[in-house]
Amino acid sequence: MKMSEKVYADTHICLKYVFFITLCLFRLSDYMQYIVRMCDGVARNADVCFKEPLNLSVAVGENVAFVGENGSGKSLLVDTLLGRYPLRSGSVEYGFSVSQSDNVVYKNVQYISFRDIYGSSEADYCYQLRWNVHEQEGIPSVRDVLELSDGGSGTANELLALFGLDSRLDELVVALSSGELRKLQIVKALLHYPRLLVLDNPFIGLDAPSRQLLSDLLKKIVSNGSLQIFLLLPSTKDIPEVVDSIFLVKDMAVGIKMTREEYMGCSAGAAVDENDALQQKVLSLPAVDAYDVADEVLSFNNVTVKYGACTILNDITWRVNSGDVWLLKGANGSGKSTLLSLVCADNLQSYACDITLFGRKRGTGESIWDIKRRIGYVSPEMHRSYLRNIPVKDIVASGLFDTIGLYRRPSEEQVKACSVWMELFGISHIAEKSFLRVSSGEQRLALLARAFVKDPSLLILDEPMHGLDSGRRAMVKGIIEAFSKRKGKTIIFVSHYEEDAPSTVSHRLELVKPIGNM
Protein backbone atom coordinates (compact mmCIF):
# COMPACT_ATOMS: atom_id res chain seq x y z
CA MET A 1 0.00 0.00 0.00
CA LYS A 2 1.31 3.40 -0.89
CA MET A 3 2.01 5.91 1.84
CA SER A 4 -0.72 8.26 0.61
CA GLU A 5 -3.26 5.41 0.58
CA LYS A 6 -2.24 4.38 4.13
CA VAL A 7 -2.59 7.93 5.40
CA TYR A 8 -6.01 8.15 3.73
CA ALA A 9 -7.10 4.82 5.26
CA ASP A 10 -5.85 5.80 8.72
CA THR A 11 -7.54 9.17 8.40
CA HIS A 12 -10.79 7.49 7.31
CA ILE A 13 -10.69 5.12 10.29
CA CYS A 14 -9.90 8.02 12.60
CA LEU A 15 -12.83 10.01 11.24
CA LYS A 16 -15.11 7.02 11.76
CA TYR A 17 -14.02 6.82 15.39
CA VAL A 18 -14.49 10.58 15.80
CA PHE A 19 -17.98 10.28 14.29
CA PHE A 20 -18.82 7.35 16.56
CA ILE A 21 -17.55 9.14 19.67
CA THR A 22 -19.42 12.32 18.67
CA LEU A 23 -22.60 10.30 18.16
CA CYS A 24 -22.16 8.68 21.57
CA LEU A 25 -21.58 12.06 23.19
CA PHE A 26 -24.63 13.42 21.40
CA ARG A 27 -26.75 10.51 22.62
CA LEU A 28 -25.34 10.96 26.15
CA SER A 29 -26.20 14.65 26.15
CA ASP A 30 -29.63 13.74 24.80
CA TYR A 31 -30.22 11.36 27.73
CA MET A 32 -29.01 14.01 30.10
CA GLN A 33 -31.42 16.51 28.59
CA TYR A 34 -34.69 14.55 28.46
CA ILE A 35 -36.17 12.02 30.83
CA VAL A 36 -38.85 11.18 28.24
CA ARG A 37 -39.38 12.36 24.68
CA MET A 38 -41.97 11.26 22.12
CA CYS A 39 -41.78 12.12 18.43
CA ASP A 40 -44.84 11.66 16.17
CA GLY A 41 -46.14 8.90 18.43
CA VAL A 42 -49.30 7.07 17.29
CA ALA A 43 -50.59 4.13 19.35
CA ARG A 44 -51.23 0.84 17.59
CA ASN A 45 -54.58 0.50 19.39
CA ALA A 46 -57.04 2.81 17.64
CA ASP A 47 -59.14 3.13 20.82
CA VAL A 48 -56.36 5.04 22.59
CA CYS A 49 -55.10 7.17 19.69
CA PHE A 50 -54.99 10.94 20.06
CA LYS A 51 -56.29 13.29 17.38
CA GLU A 52 -52.76 14.18 16.32
CA PRO A 53 -49.44 12.33 16.60
CA LEU A 54 -47.88 12.98 20.00
CA ASN A 55 -44.86 15.26 20.18
CA LEU A 56 -43.75 16.23 23.66
CA SER A 57 -40.74 16.07 25.90
CA VAL A 58 -39.97 16.41 29.59
CA ALA A 59 -36.52 17.59 30.61
CA VAL A 60 -34.39 16.09 33.34
CA GLY A 61 -35.33 17.75 36.63
CA GLU A 62 -38.70 18.98 35.29
CA ASN A 63 -41.83 18.14 37.32
CA VAL A 64 -44.96 18.07 35.19
CA ALA A 65 -48.74 18.12 35.67
CA PHE A 66 -51.13 16.78 33.04
CA VAL A 67 -54.38 18.69 33.58
CA GLY A 68 -57.71 18.11 31.89
CA GLU A 69 -61.38 17.32 32.23
CA ASN A 70 -62.66 13.84 33.07
CA GLY A 71 -62.30 11.59 30.04
CA SER A 72 -60.00 14.05 28.24
CA GLY A 73 -57.19 11.50 27.87
CA LYS A 74 -54.73 12.35 30.68
CA SER A 75 -54.21 8.76 31.81
CA LEU A 76 -54.05 7.48 28.23
CA LEU A 77 -51.40 10.07 27.43
CA VAL A 78 -49.15 9.10 30.33
CA ASP A 79 -49.73 5.39 29.68
CA THR A 80 -48.68 5.93 26.05
CA LEU A 81 -45.60 7.89 27.10
CA LEU A 82 -44.56 5.10 29.44
CA GLY A 83 -44.99 2.37 26.83
CA ARG A 84 -48.17 0.69 28.03
CA TYR A 85 -49.60 1.07 24.53
CA PRO A 86 -47.17 0.02 21.75
CA LEU A 87 -46.68 2.54 18.95
CA ARG A 88 -47.75 1.98 15.37
CA SER A 89 -45.49 4.81 14.27
CA GLY A 90 -43.19 7.38 15.78
CA SER A 91 -40.82 6.84 18.67
CA VAL A 92 -40.43 7.32 22.40
CA GLU A 93 -37.06 7.69 24.12
CA TYR A 94 -36.14 7.67 27.79
CA GLY A 95 -33.27 9.32 29.61
CA PHE A 96 -33.38 7.43 32.88
CA SER A 97 -29.86 6.05 32.47
CA VAL A 98 -26.98 5.97 29.97
CA SER A 99 -26.94 2.19 30.35
CA GLN A 100 -29.21 0.55 27.82
CA SER A 101 -30.14 -2.28 30.21
CA ASP A 102 -31.12 0.20 32.94
CA ASN A 103 -32.88 2.68 30.66
CA VAL A 104 -36.24 0.92 30.89
CA VAL A 105 -39.56 1.98 32.35
CA TYR A 106 -40.14 -0.89 34.79
CA LYS A 107 -36.85 -0.18 36.60
CA ASN A 108 -37.33 3.57 36.86
CA VAL A 109 -41.04 4.41 37.14
CA GLN A 110 -43.50 3.98 40.00
CA TYR A 111 -47.12 4.71 39.08
CA ILE A 112 -49.80 5.26 41.74
CA SER A 113 -53.15 5.16 39.96
CA PHE A 114 -56.53 6.46 41.08
CA ARG A 115 -57.51 3.07 42.54
CA ASP A 116 -54.15 2.63 44.27
CA ILE A 117 -54.82 5.89 46.14
CA TYR A 118 -57.60 4.09 48.00
CA GLY A 119 -55.28 1.21 48.85
CA SER A 120 -56.01 -2.30 47.66
CA SER A 121 -57.31 -2.91 44.16
CA GLU A 122 -57.98 -6.60 44.76
CA ALA A 123 -61.06 -7.90 42.98
CA ASP A 124 -62.41 -9.51 46.18
CA TYR A 125 -62.36 -6.26 48.16
CA CYS A 126 -65.78 -5.24 49.50
CA TYR A 127 -66.48 -1.79 50.82
CA GLN A 128 -67.69 -3.09 54.20
CA LEU A 129 -64.24 -4.61 54.85
CA ARG A 130 -62.77 -1.48 56.43
CA TRP A 131 -65.46 -1.36 59.12
CA ASN A 132 -65.31 -5.07 59.94
CA VAL A 133 -61.58 -5.55 59.62
CA HIS A 134 -61.21 -7.26 62.99
CA GLU A 135 -63.60 -9.99 61.85
CA GLN A 136 -61.26 -10.92 58.96
CA GLU A 137 -58.07 -12.95 58.73
CA GLY A 138 -55.05 -12.55 56.51
CA ILE A 139 -55.27 -8.76 56.13
CA PRO A 140 -51.77 -7.23 55.91
CA SER A 141 -50.43 -4.58 58.23
CA VAL A 142 -48.56 -1.47 57.13
CA ARG A 143 -45.32 -3.30 57.95
CA ASP A 144 -46.38 -6.24 55.72
CA VAL A 145 -47.25 -3.98 52.78
CA LEU A 146 -43.86 -2.28 52.98
CA GLU A 147 -42.11 -5.67 53.50
CA LEU A 148 -40.19 -4.35 56.49
CA SER A 149 -38.38 -6.34 59.14
CA ASP A 150 -38.90 -5.40 62.78
CA GLY A 151 -36.04 -2.91 62.69
CA GLY A 152 -36.74 -1.57 59.21
CA SER A 153 -34.15 0.11 57.02
CA GLY A 154 -32.71 3.57 57.53
CA THR A 155 -34.40 4.89 54.38
CA ALA A 156 -37.73 3.30 55.25
CA ASN A 157 -37.69 4.68 58.78
CA GLU A 158 -36.81 8.13 57.49
CA LEU A 159 -39.67 8.07 54.97
CA LEU A 160 -42.14 6.75 57.54
CA ALA A 161 -41.22 9.55 59.92
CA LEU A 162 -41.40 12.11 57.12
CA PHE A 163 -44.94 10.99 56.20
CA GLY A 164 -46.06 10.52 59.80
CA LEU A 165 -46.59 6.76 59.52
CA ASP A 166 -43.87 5.60 61.89
CA SER A 167 -46.43 4.98 64.64
CA ARG A 168 -48.82 3.06 62.35
CA LEU A 169 -46.58 0.16 61.28
CA ASP A 170 -48.66 -2.50 63.02
CA GLU A 171 -52.05 -1.11 61.92
CA LEU A 172 -54.02 -3.23 59.43
CA VAL A 173 -53.84 -1.41 56.12
CA VAL A 174 -57.60 -1.39 55.39
CA ALA A 175 -58.17 0.42 58.69
CA LEU A 176 -56.17 3.46 57.56
CA SER A 177 -57.87 6.68 56.56
CA SER A 178 -57.77 7.81 52.93
CA GLY A 179 -55.02 10.30 53.74
CA GLU A 180 -52.92 7.65 55.45
CA LEU A 181 -53.43 5.26 52.53
CA ARG A 182 -52.17 7.95 50.18
CA LYS A 183 -49.01 8.43 52.19
CA LEU A 184 -48.47 4.67 52.51
CA GLN A 185 -48.63 4.17 48.75
CA ILE A 186 -46.11 6.96 48.18
CA VAL A 187 -43.71 5.55 50.78
CA LYS A 188 -44.02 2.10 49.18
CA ALA A 189 -43.26 3.57 45.74
CA LEU A 190 -40.28 5.57 47.01
CA LEU A 191 -38.71 2.48 48.55
CA HIS A 192 -38.18 1.25 44.97
CA TYR A 193 -35.96 4.32 44.39
CA PRO A 194 -37.65 5.44 41.13
CA ARG A 195 -36.42 8.14 38.79
CA LEU A 196 -40.03 9.05 38.01
CA LEU A 197 -43.05 8.97 40.34
CA VAL A 198 -46.46 9.22 38.64
CA LEU A 199 -49.41 10.22 40.86
CA ASP A 200 -53.00 10.19 39.61
CA ASN A 201 -55.20 12.60 41.61
CA PRO A 202 -53.03 12.55 44.75
CA PHE A 203 -55.00 15.25 46.61
CA ILE A 204 -58.49 13.76 46.51
CA GLY A 205 -60.03 13.07 49.90
CA LEU A 206 -57.45 15.05 51.84
CA ASP A 207 -58.37 17.83 54.24
CA ALA A 208 -56.72 21.23 53.77
CA PRO A 209 -53.79 20.64 56.20
CA SER A 210 -53.10 17.23 54.62
CA ARG A 211 -53.16 18.71 51.11
CA GLN A 212 -50.62 21.31 52.15
CA LEU A 213 -48.54 18.68 53.92
CA LEU A 214 -48.51 16.44 50.82
CA SER A 215 -47.60 19.42 48.64
CA ASP A 216 -44.69 20.23 50.96
CA LEU A 217 -43.60 16.58 51.05
CA LEU A 218 -43.59 16.32 47.26
CA LYS A 219 -41.42 19.41 47.13
CA LYS A 220 -39.05 17.92 49.67
CA ILE A 221 -38.65 14.48 48.07
CA VAL A 222 -37.68 15.98 44.68
CA SER A 223 -35.31 18.52 46.16
CA ASN A 224 -32.15 16.43 45.65
CA GLY A 225 -32.85 16.15 41.91
CA SER A 226 -32.77 12.33 41.68
CA LEU A 227 -36.56 12.02 41.49
CA GLN A 228 -39.10 13.65 39.18
CA ILE A 229 -42.88 13.74 39.44
CA PHE A 230 -45.74 13.47 36.94
CA LEU A 231 -49.14 14.50 38.34
CA LEU A 232 -52.51 13.79 36.69
CA LEU A 233 -55.01 16.40 37.86
CA PRO A 234 -58.60 17.29 36.94
CA SER A 235 -58.69 20.62 38.74
CA THR A 236 -56.70 23.85 38.72
CA LYS A 237 -57.11 24.29 42.48
CA ASP A 238 -54.72 21.46 43.38
CA ILE A 239 -51.63 22.29 41.33
CA PRO A 240 -48.80 22.29 43.89
CA GLU A 241 -45.74 24.49 43.83
CA VAL A 242 -43.49 21.54 42.95
CA VAL A 243 -44.92 21.59 39.39
CA ASP A 244 -42.69 23.34 36.84
CA SER A 245 -44.70 22.75 33.66
CA ILE A 246 -48.22 21.84 32.61
CA PHE A 247 -49.69 20.05 29.63
CA LEU A 248 -53.38 20.78 29.08
CA VAL A 249 -55.20 17.71 27.73
CA LYS A 250 -58.60 18.18 26.11
CA ASP A 251 -60.72 15.87 23.94
CA MET A 252 -57.79 13.56 23.17
CA ALA A 253 -55.54 16.42 22.12
CA VAL A 254 -52.48 17.82 23.93
CA GLY A 255 -51.81 21.54 24.12
CA ILE A 256 -48.44 23.22 24.21
CA LYS A 257 -46.41 23.02 27.39
CA MET A 258 -46.86 25.98 29.75
CA THR A 259 -45.18 27.03 32.95
CA ARG A 260 -47.25 26.79 36.12
CA GLU A 261 -47.50 30.59 36.24
CA GLU A 262 -48.69 30.82 32.62
CA TYR A 263 -51.33 28.16 33.17
CA MET A 264 -52.66 29.60 36.43
CA GLY A 265 -52.88 33.01 34.77
CA CYS A 266 -54.92 31.60 31.87
CA SER A 267 -57.33 29.68 34.09
CA ALA A 268 -57.80 32.27 36.82
CA GLY A 269 -60.71 34.02 35.17
CA ALA A 270 -62.58 30.94 33.97
CA ALA A 271 -66.27 31.13 34.87
CA VAL A 272 -68.52 28.17 35.60
CA ASP A 273 -72.12 27.98 34.38
CA GLU A 274 -74.35 26.46 37.05
CA ASN A 275 -76.90 25.38 34.45
CA ASP A 276 -80.27 26.44 35.84
CA ALA A 277 -82.06 24.30 33.24
CA LEU A 278 -80.41 21.17 34.64
CA GLN A 279 -81.58 21.99 38.16
CA GLN A 280 -85.09 22.59 36.88
CA LYS A 281 -85.12 19.10 35.35
CA VAL A 282 -84.22 17.60 38.74
CA LEU A 283 -86.95 19.58 40.49
CA SER A 284 -89.56 18.48 37.97
CA LEU A 285 -88.83 14.73 38.21
CA PRO A 286 -91.73 12.62 39.49
CA ALA A 287 -91.36 11.23 43.02
CA VAL A 288 -90.39 7.56 43.16
CA ASP A 289 -89.92 6.90 46.88
CA ALA A 290 -93.48 6.12 48.04
CA TYR A 291 -92.66 5.74 51.73
CA ASP A 292 -94.23 7.97 54.34
CA VAL A 293 -91.91 10.78 55.39
CA ALA A 294 -91.14 10.65 59.13
CA ASP A 295 -90.26 13.88 60.90
CA GLU A 296 -87.13 12.26 62.33
CA VAL A 297 -85.01 10.40 59.80
CA LEU A 298 -82.03 9.44 61.96
CA SER A 299 -80.96 9.54 65.60
CA PHE A 300 -77.74 8.56 67.36
CA ASN A 301 -77.84 8.33 71.16
CA ASN A 302 -74.43 8.36 72.90
CA VAL A 303 -72.84 6.28 70.14
CA THR A 304 -69.27 5.11 70.69
CA VAL A 305 -67.14 2.98 68.38
CA LYS A 306 -63.91 1.34 69.53
CA TYR A 307 -61.45 -1.08 68.00
CA GLY A 308 -59.44 -2.52 70.85
CA ALA A 309 -57.96 0.42 72.76
CA CYS A 310 -58.56 2.83 69.88
CA THR A 311 -61.68 5.02 70.07
CA ILE A 312 -62.95 6.17 66.69
CA LEU A 313 -66.23 7.83 67.74
CA ASN A 314 -66.88 8.93 71.30
CA ASP A 315 -70.35 9.54 72.73
CA ILE A 316 -72.01 10.94 69.58
CA THR A 317 -75.59 12.17 69.92
CA TRP A 318 -77.11 13.37 66.67
CA ARG A 319 -80.57 14.07 65.26
CA VAL A 320 -81.38 14.37 61.57
CA ASN A 321 -84.88 15.49 60.58
CA SER A 322 -86.64 15.16 57.26
CA GLY A 323 -85.59 17.91 54.83
CA ASP A 324 -82.30 18.61 56.61
CA VAL A 325 -79.12 19.10 54.60
CA TRP A 326 -76.15 18.29 56.83
CA LEU A 327 -72.52 19.12 56.11
CA LEU A 328 -70.36 16.57 57.91
CA LYS A 329 -66.81 17.79 58.44
CA GLY A 330 -63.63 16.72 60.19
CA ALA A 331 -59.95 16.07 59.59
CA ASN A 332 -58.73 12.85 57.99
CA GLY A 333 -59.12 10.07 60.53
CA SER A 334 -61.75 11.87 62.64
CA GLY A 335 -64.37 9.15 62.02
CA LYS A 336 -66.63 10.63 59.31
CA SER A 337 -66.75 7.52 57.16
CA THR A 338 -67.11 5.31 60.23
CA LEU A 339 -70.14 7.33 61.32
CA LEU A 340 -71.75 6.89 57.89
CA SER A 341 -71.00 3.16 57.93
CA LEU A 342 -73.15 2.96 61.05
CA VAL A 343 -76.07 4.67 59.31
CA CYS A 344 -75.96 2.20 56.40
CA ALA A 345 -75.31 -0.84 58.67
CA ASP A 346 -72.09 -1.64 56.81
CA ASN A 347 -70.36 -1.65 60.20
CA LEU A 348 -71.28 -4.57 62.49
CA GLN A 349 -70.95 -2.28 65.52
CA SER A 350 -74.06 -0.44 64.35
CA TYR A 351 -76.15 -3.25 65.88
CA ALA A 352 -74.58 -2.63 69.28
CA CYS A 353 -75.33 1.11 69.15
CA ASP A 354 -78.48 3.07 69.98
CA ILE A 355 -79.42 4.09 66.43
CA THR A 356 -82.87 4.74 65.00
CA LEU A 357 -83.45 5.07 61.25
CA PHE A 358 -86.80 6.15 59.78
CA GLY A 359 -88.47 5.48 63.13
CA ARG A 360 -87.12 1.94 63.53
CA LYS A 361 -84.50 1.11 66.13
CA ARG A 362 -81.45 -0.71 64.82
CA GLY A 363 -81.37 -4.41 65.65
CA THR A 364 -85.13 -5.01 65.92
CA GLY A 365 -85.29 -7.63 63.20
CA GLU A 366 -84.87 -5.52 60.07
CA SER A 367 -82.80 -6.88 57.19
CA ILE A 368 -79.88 -5.07 55.56
CA TRP A 369 -82.15 -4.51 52.55
CA ASP A 370 -84.78 -2.87 54.77
CA ILE A 371 -82.10 -0.47 55.98
CA LYS A 372 -80.70 0.39 52.57
CA ARG A 373 -84.00 0.57 50.67
CA ARG A 374 -84.52 4.28 51.34
CA ILE A 375 -80.87 5.33 51.21
CA GLY A 376 -78.78 6.48 48.25
CA TYR A 377 -75.07 6.25 48.98
CA VAL A 378 -71.72 6.99 47.35
CA SER A 379 -68.29 6.96 48.98
CA PRO A 380 -64.59 6.40 48.27
CA GLU A 381 -64.92 2.88 49.71
CA MET A 382 -67.73 2.09 47.28
CA HIS A 383 -65.70 3.37 44.32
CA ARG A 384 -62.75 1.31 45.49
CA SER A 385 -64.86 -1.87 45.63
CA TYR A 386 -66.40 -1.49 42.16
CA LEU A 387 -64.14 -3.68 40.04
CA ARG A 388 -66.99 -4.74 37.78
CA ASN A 389 -66.44 -5.27 34.08
CA ILE A 390 -70.07 -4.52 33.22
CA PRO A 391 -71.70 -1.68 31.26
CA VAL A 392 -72.06 1.70 32.94
CA LYS A 393 -75.85 1.47 32.58
CA ASP A 394 -75.83 -1.70 34.72
CA ILE A 395 -73.75 0.04 37.39
CA VAL A 396 -76.41 2.76 37.56
CA ALA A 397 -79.24 0.21 37.62
CA SER A 398 -77.62 -1.70 40.50
CA GLY A 399 -78.55 1.25 42.72
CA LEU A 400 -82.18 0.24 42.36
CA PHE A 401 -81.43 -3.00 44.21
CA ASP A 402 -78.51 -1.93 46.46
CA THR A 403 -76.18 -4.53 44.98
CA ILE A 404 -72.56 -4.43 43.82
CA GLY A 405 -73.27 -5.47 40.24
CA LEU A 406 -76.64 -6.12 38.58
CA TYR A 407 -78.34 -9.46 39.24
CA ARG A 408 -81.97 -8.59 38.45
CA ARG A 409 -83.55 -7.32 35.28
CA PRO A 410 -84.93 -3.80 35.84
CA SER A 411 -88.45 -3.00 34.72
CA GLU A 412 -89.14 -0.73 31.78
CA GLU A 413 -89.93 2.12 34.17
CA GLN A 414 -86.68 1.54 36.07
CA VAL A 415 -84.67 1.51 32.84
CA LYS A 416 -86.23 4.85 32.00
CA ALA A 417 -85.20 6.24 35.40
CA CYS A 418 -81.62 5.07 34.79
CA SER A 419 -81.59 6.84 31.43
CA VAL A 420 -82.86 10.06 32.99
CA TRP A 421 -80.15 10.14 35.66
CA MET A 422 -77.40 9.20 33.22
CA GLU A 423 -78.49 12.10 31.03
CA LEU A 424 -78.55 14.48 34.01
CA PHE A 425 -75.01 13.49 34.98
CA GLY A 426 -73.81 13.70 31.38
CA ILE A 427 -72.84 10.05 30.95
CA SER A 428 -75.44 8.81 28.43
CA HIS A 429 -72.72 8.53 25.79
CA ILE A 430 -70.84 5.91 27.84
CA ALA A 431 -73.89 3.86 28.90
CA GLU A 432 -72.79 0.79 26.91
CA LYS A 433 -69.09 1.05 27.76
CA SER A 434 -67.48 -1.14 30.39
CA PHE A 435 -67.24 0.60 33.74
CA LEU A 436 -63.56 -0.32 33.90
CA ARG A 437 -62.82 1.24 30.51
CA VAL A 438 -63.99 4.78 31.31
CA SER A 439 -62.06 7.42 33.23
CA SER A 440 -62.11 7.57 37.03
CA GLY A 441 -64.13 10.80 36.88
CA GLU A 442 -66.72 9.18 34.62
CA GLN A 443 -66.84 6.23 37.02
CA ARG A 444 -67.61 8.63 39.87
CA LEU A 445 -70.45 10.20 37.86
CA ALA A 446 -71.89 6.72 37.22
CA LEU A 447 -71.78 5.94 40.94
CA LEU A 448 -73.50 9.26 41.66
CA ALA A 449 -76.26 8.39 39.19
CA ARG A 450 -76.51 5.02 40.99
CA ALA A 451 -77.07 6.83 44.31
CA PHE A 452 -79.83 9.05 42.92
CA VAL A 453 -81.62 6.58 40.65
CA LYS A 454 -84.21 5.32 43.15
CA ASP A 455 -85.07 8.85 44.32
CA PRO A 456 -84.06 8.02 47.94
CA SER A 457 -85.43 9.68 51.06
CA LEU A 458 -81.91 9.87 52.56
CA LEU A 459 -78.96 10.68 50.31
CA ILE A 460 -75.49 10.10 51.80
CA LEU A 461 -72.70 11.66 49.75
CA ASP A 462 -69.23 10.94 51.15
CA GLU A 463 -66.75 12.98 49.11
CA PRO A 464 -68.99 12.78 46.01
CA MET A 465 -66.78 15.01 43.86
CA HIS A 466 -63.55 13.03 44.15
CA GLY A 467 -61.64 13.25 40.90
CA LEU A 468 -64.10 15.53 39.09
CA ASP A 469 -62.96 18.49 37.01
CA SER A 470 -64.17 22.02 37.81
CA GLY A 471 -67.07 22.00 35.35
CA ARG A 472 -68.45 18.67 36.54
CA ARG A 473 -68.03 19.67 40.18
CA ALA A 474 -70.29 22.65 39.50
CA MET A 475 -72.77 20.41 37.65
CA VAL A 476 -72.93 17.88 40.49
CA LYS A 477 -73.27 20.62 43.07
CA GLY A 478 -76.23 22.04 41.14
CA ILE A 479 -77.93 18.63 40.96
CA ILE A 480 -77.46 18.10 44.71
CA GLU A 481 -78.87 21.53 45.50
CA ALA A 482 -81.93 20.90 43.31
CA PHE A 483 -82.46 17.43 44.79
CA SER A 484 -82.35 18.86 48.33
CA LYS A 485 -85.30 21.12 47.46
CA ARG A 486 -87.53 18.17 46.58
CA LYS A 487 -90.16 17.25 49.16
CA GLY A 488 -89.03 14.89 51.91
CA LYS A 489 -85.39 14.69 50.82
CA THR A 490 -82.65 14.59 53.43
CA ILE A 491 -78.93 14.85 52.63
CA ILE A 492 -75.72 14.16 54.53
CA PHE A 493 -72.81 15.64 52.60
CA VAL A 494 -69.10 15.13 53.31
CA SER A 495 -66.31 17.15 51.71
CA HIS A 496 -62.96 18.67 52.58
CA TYR A 497 -63.70 21.50 50.15
CA GLU A 498 -66.06 24.05 51.67
CA GLU A 499 -66.88 25.43 48.21
CA ASP A 500 -68.24 22.03 47.10
CA ALA A 501 -70.94 22.01 49.79
CA PRO A 502 -74.46 22.74 48.49
CA SER A 503 -75.80 26.21 49.23
CA THR A 504 -78.84 24.56 50.83
CA VAL A 505 -76.85 23.26 53.85
CA SER A 506 -78.97 23.80 56.95
CA HIS A 507 -76.92 22.05 59.64
CA ARG A 508 -73.27 21.21 60.33
CA LEU A 509 -71.56 18.50 62.34
CA GLU A 510 -67.79 18.56 62.80
CA LEU A 511 -66.02 15.52 64.21
CA VAL A 512 -62.71 15.66 66.04
CA LYS A 513 -60.34 12.83 66.79
CA PRO A 514 -60.90 11.52 70.32
CA ILE A 515 -58.10 12.36 72.75
CA GLY A 516 -55.47 9.65 72.63
CA ASN A 517 -55.97 8.96 68.90
CA MET A 518 -54.16 12.06 67.66
Disulfide bonds with the S-S distance in Angstrom:
none
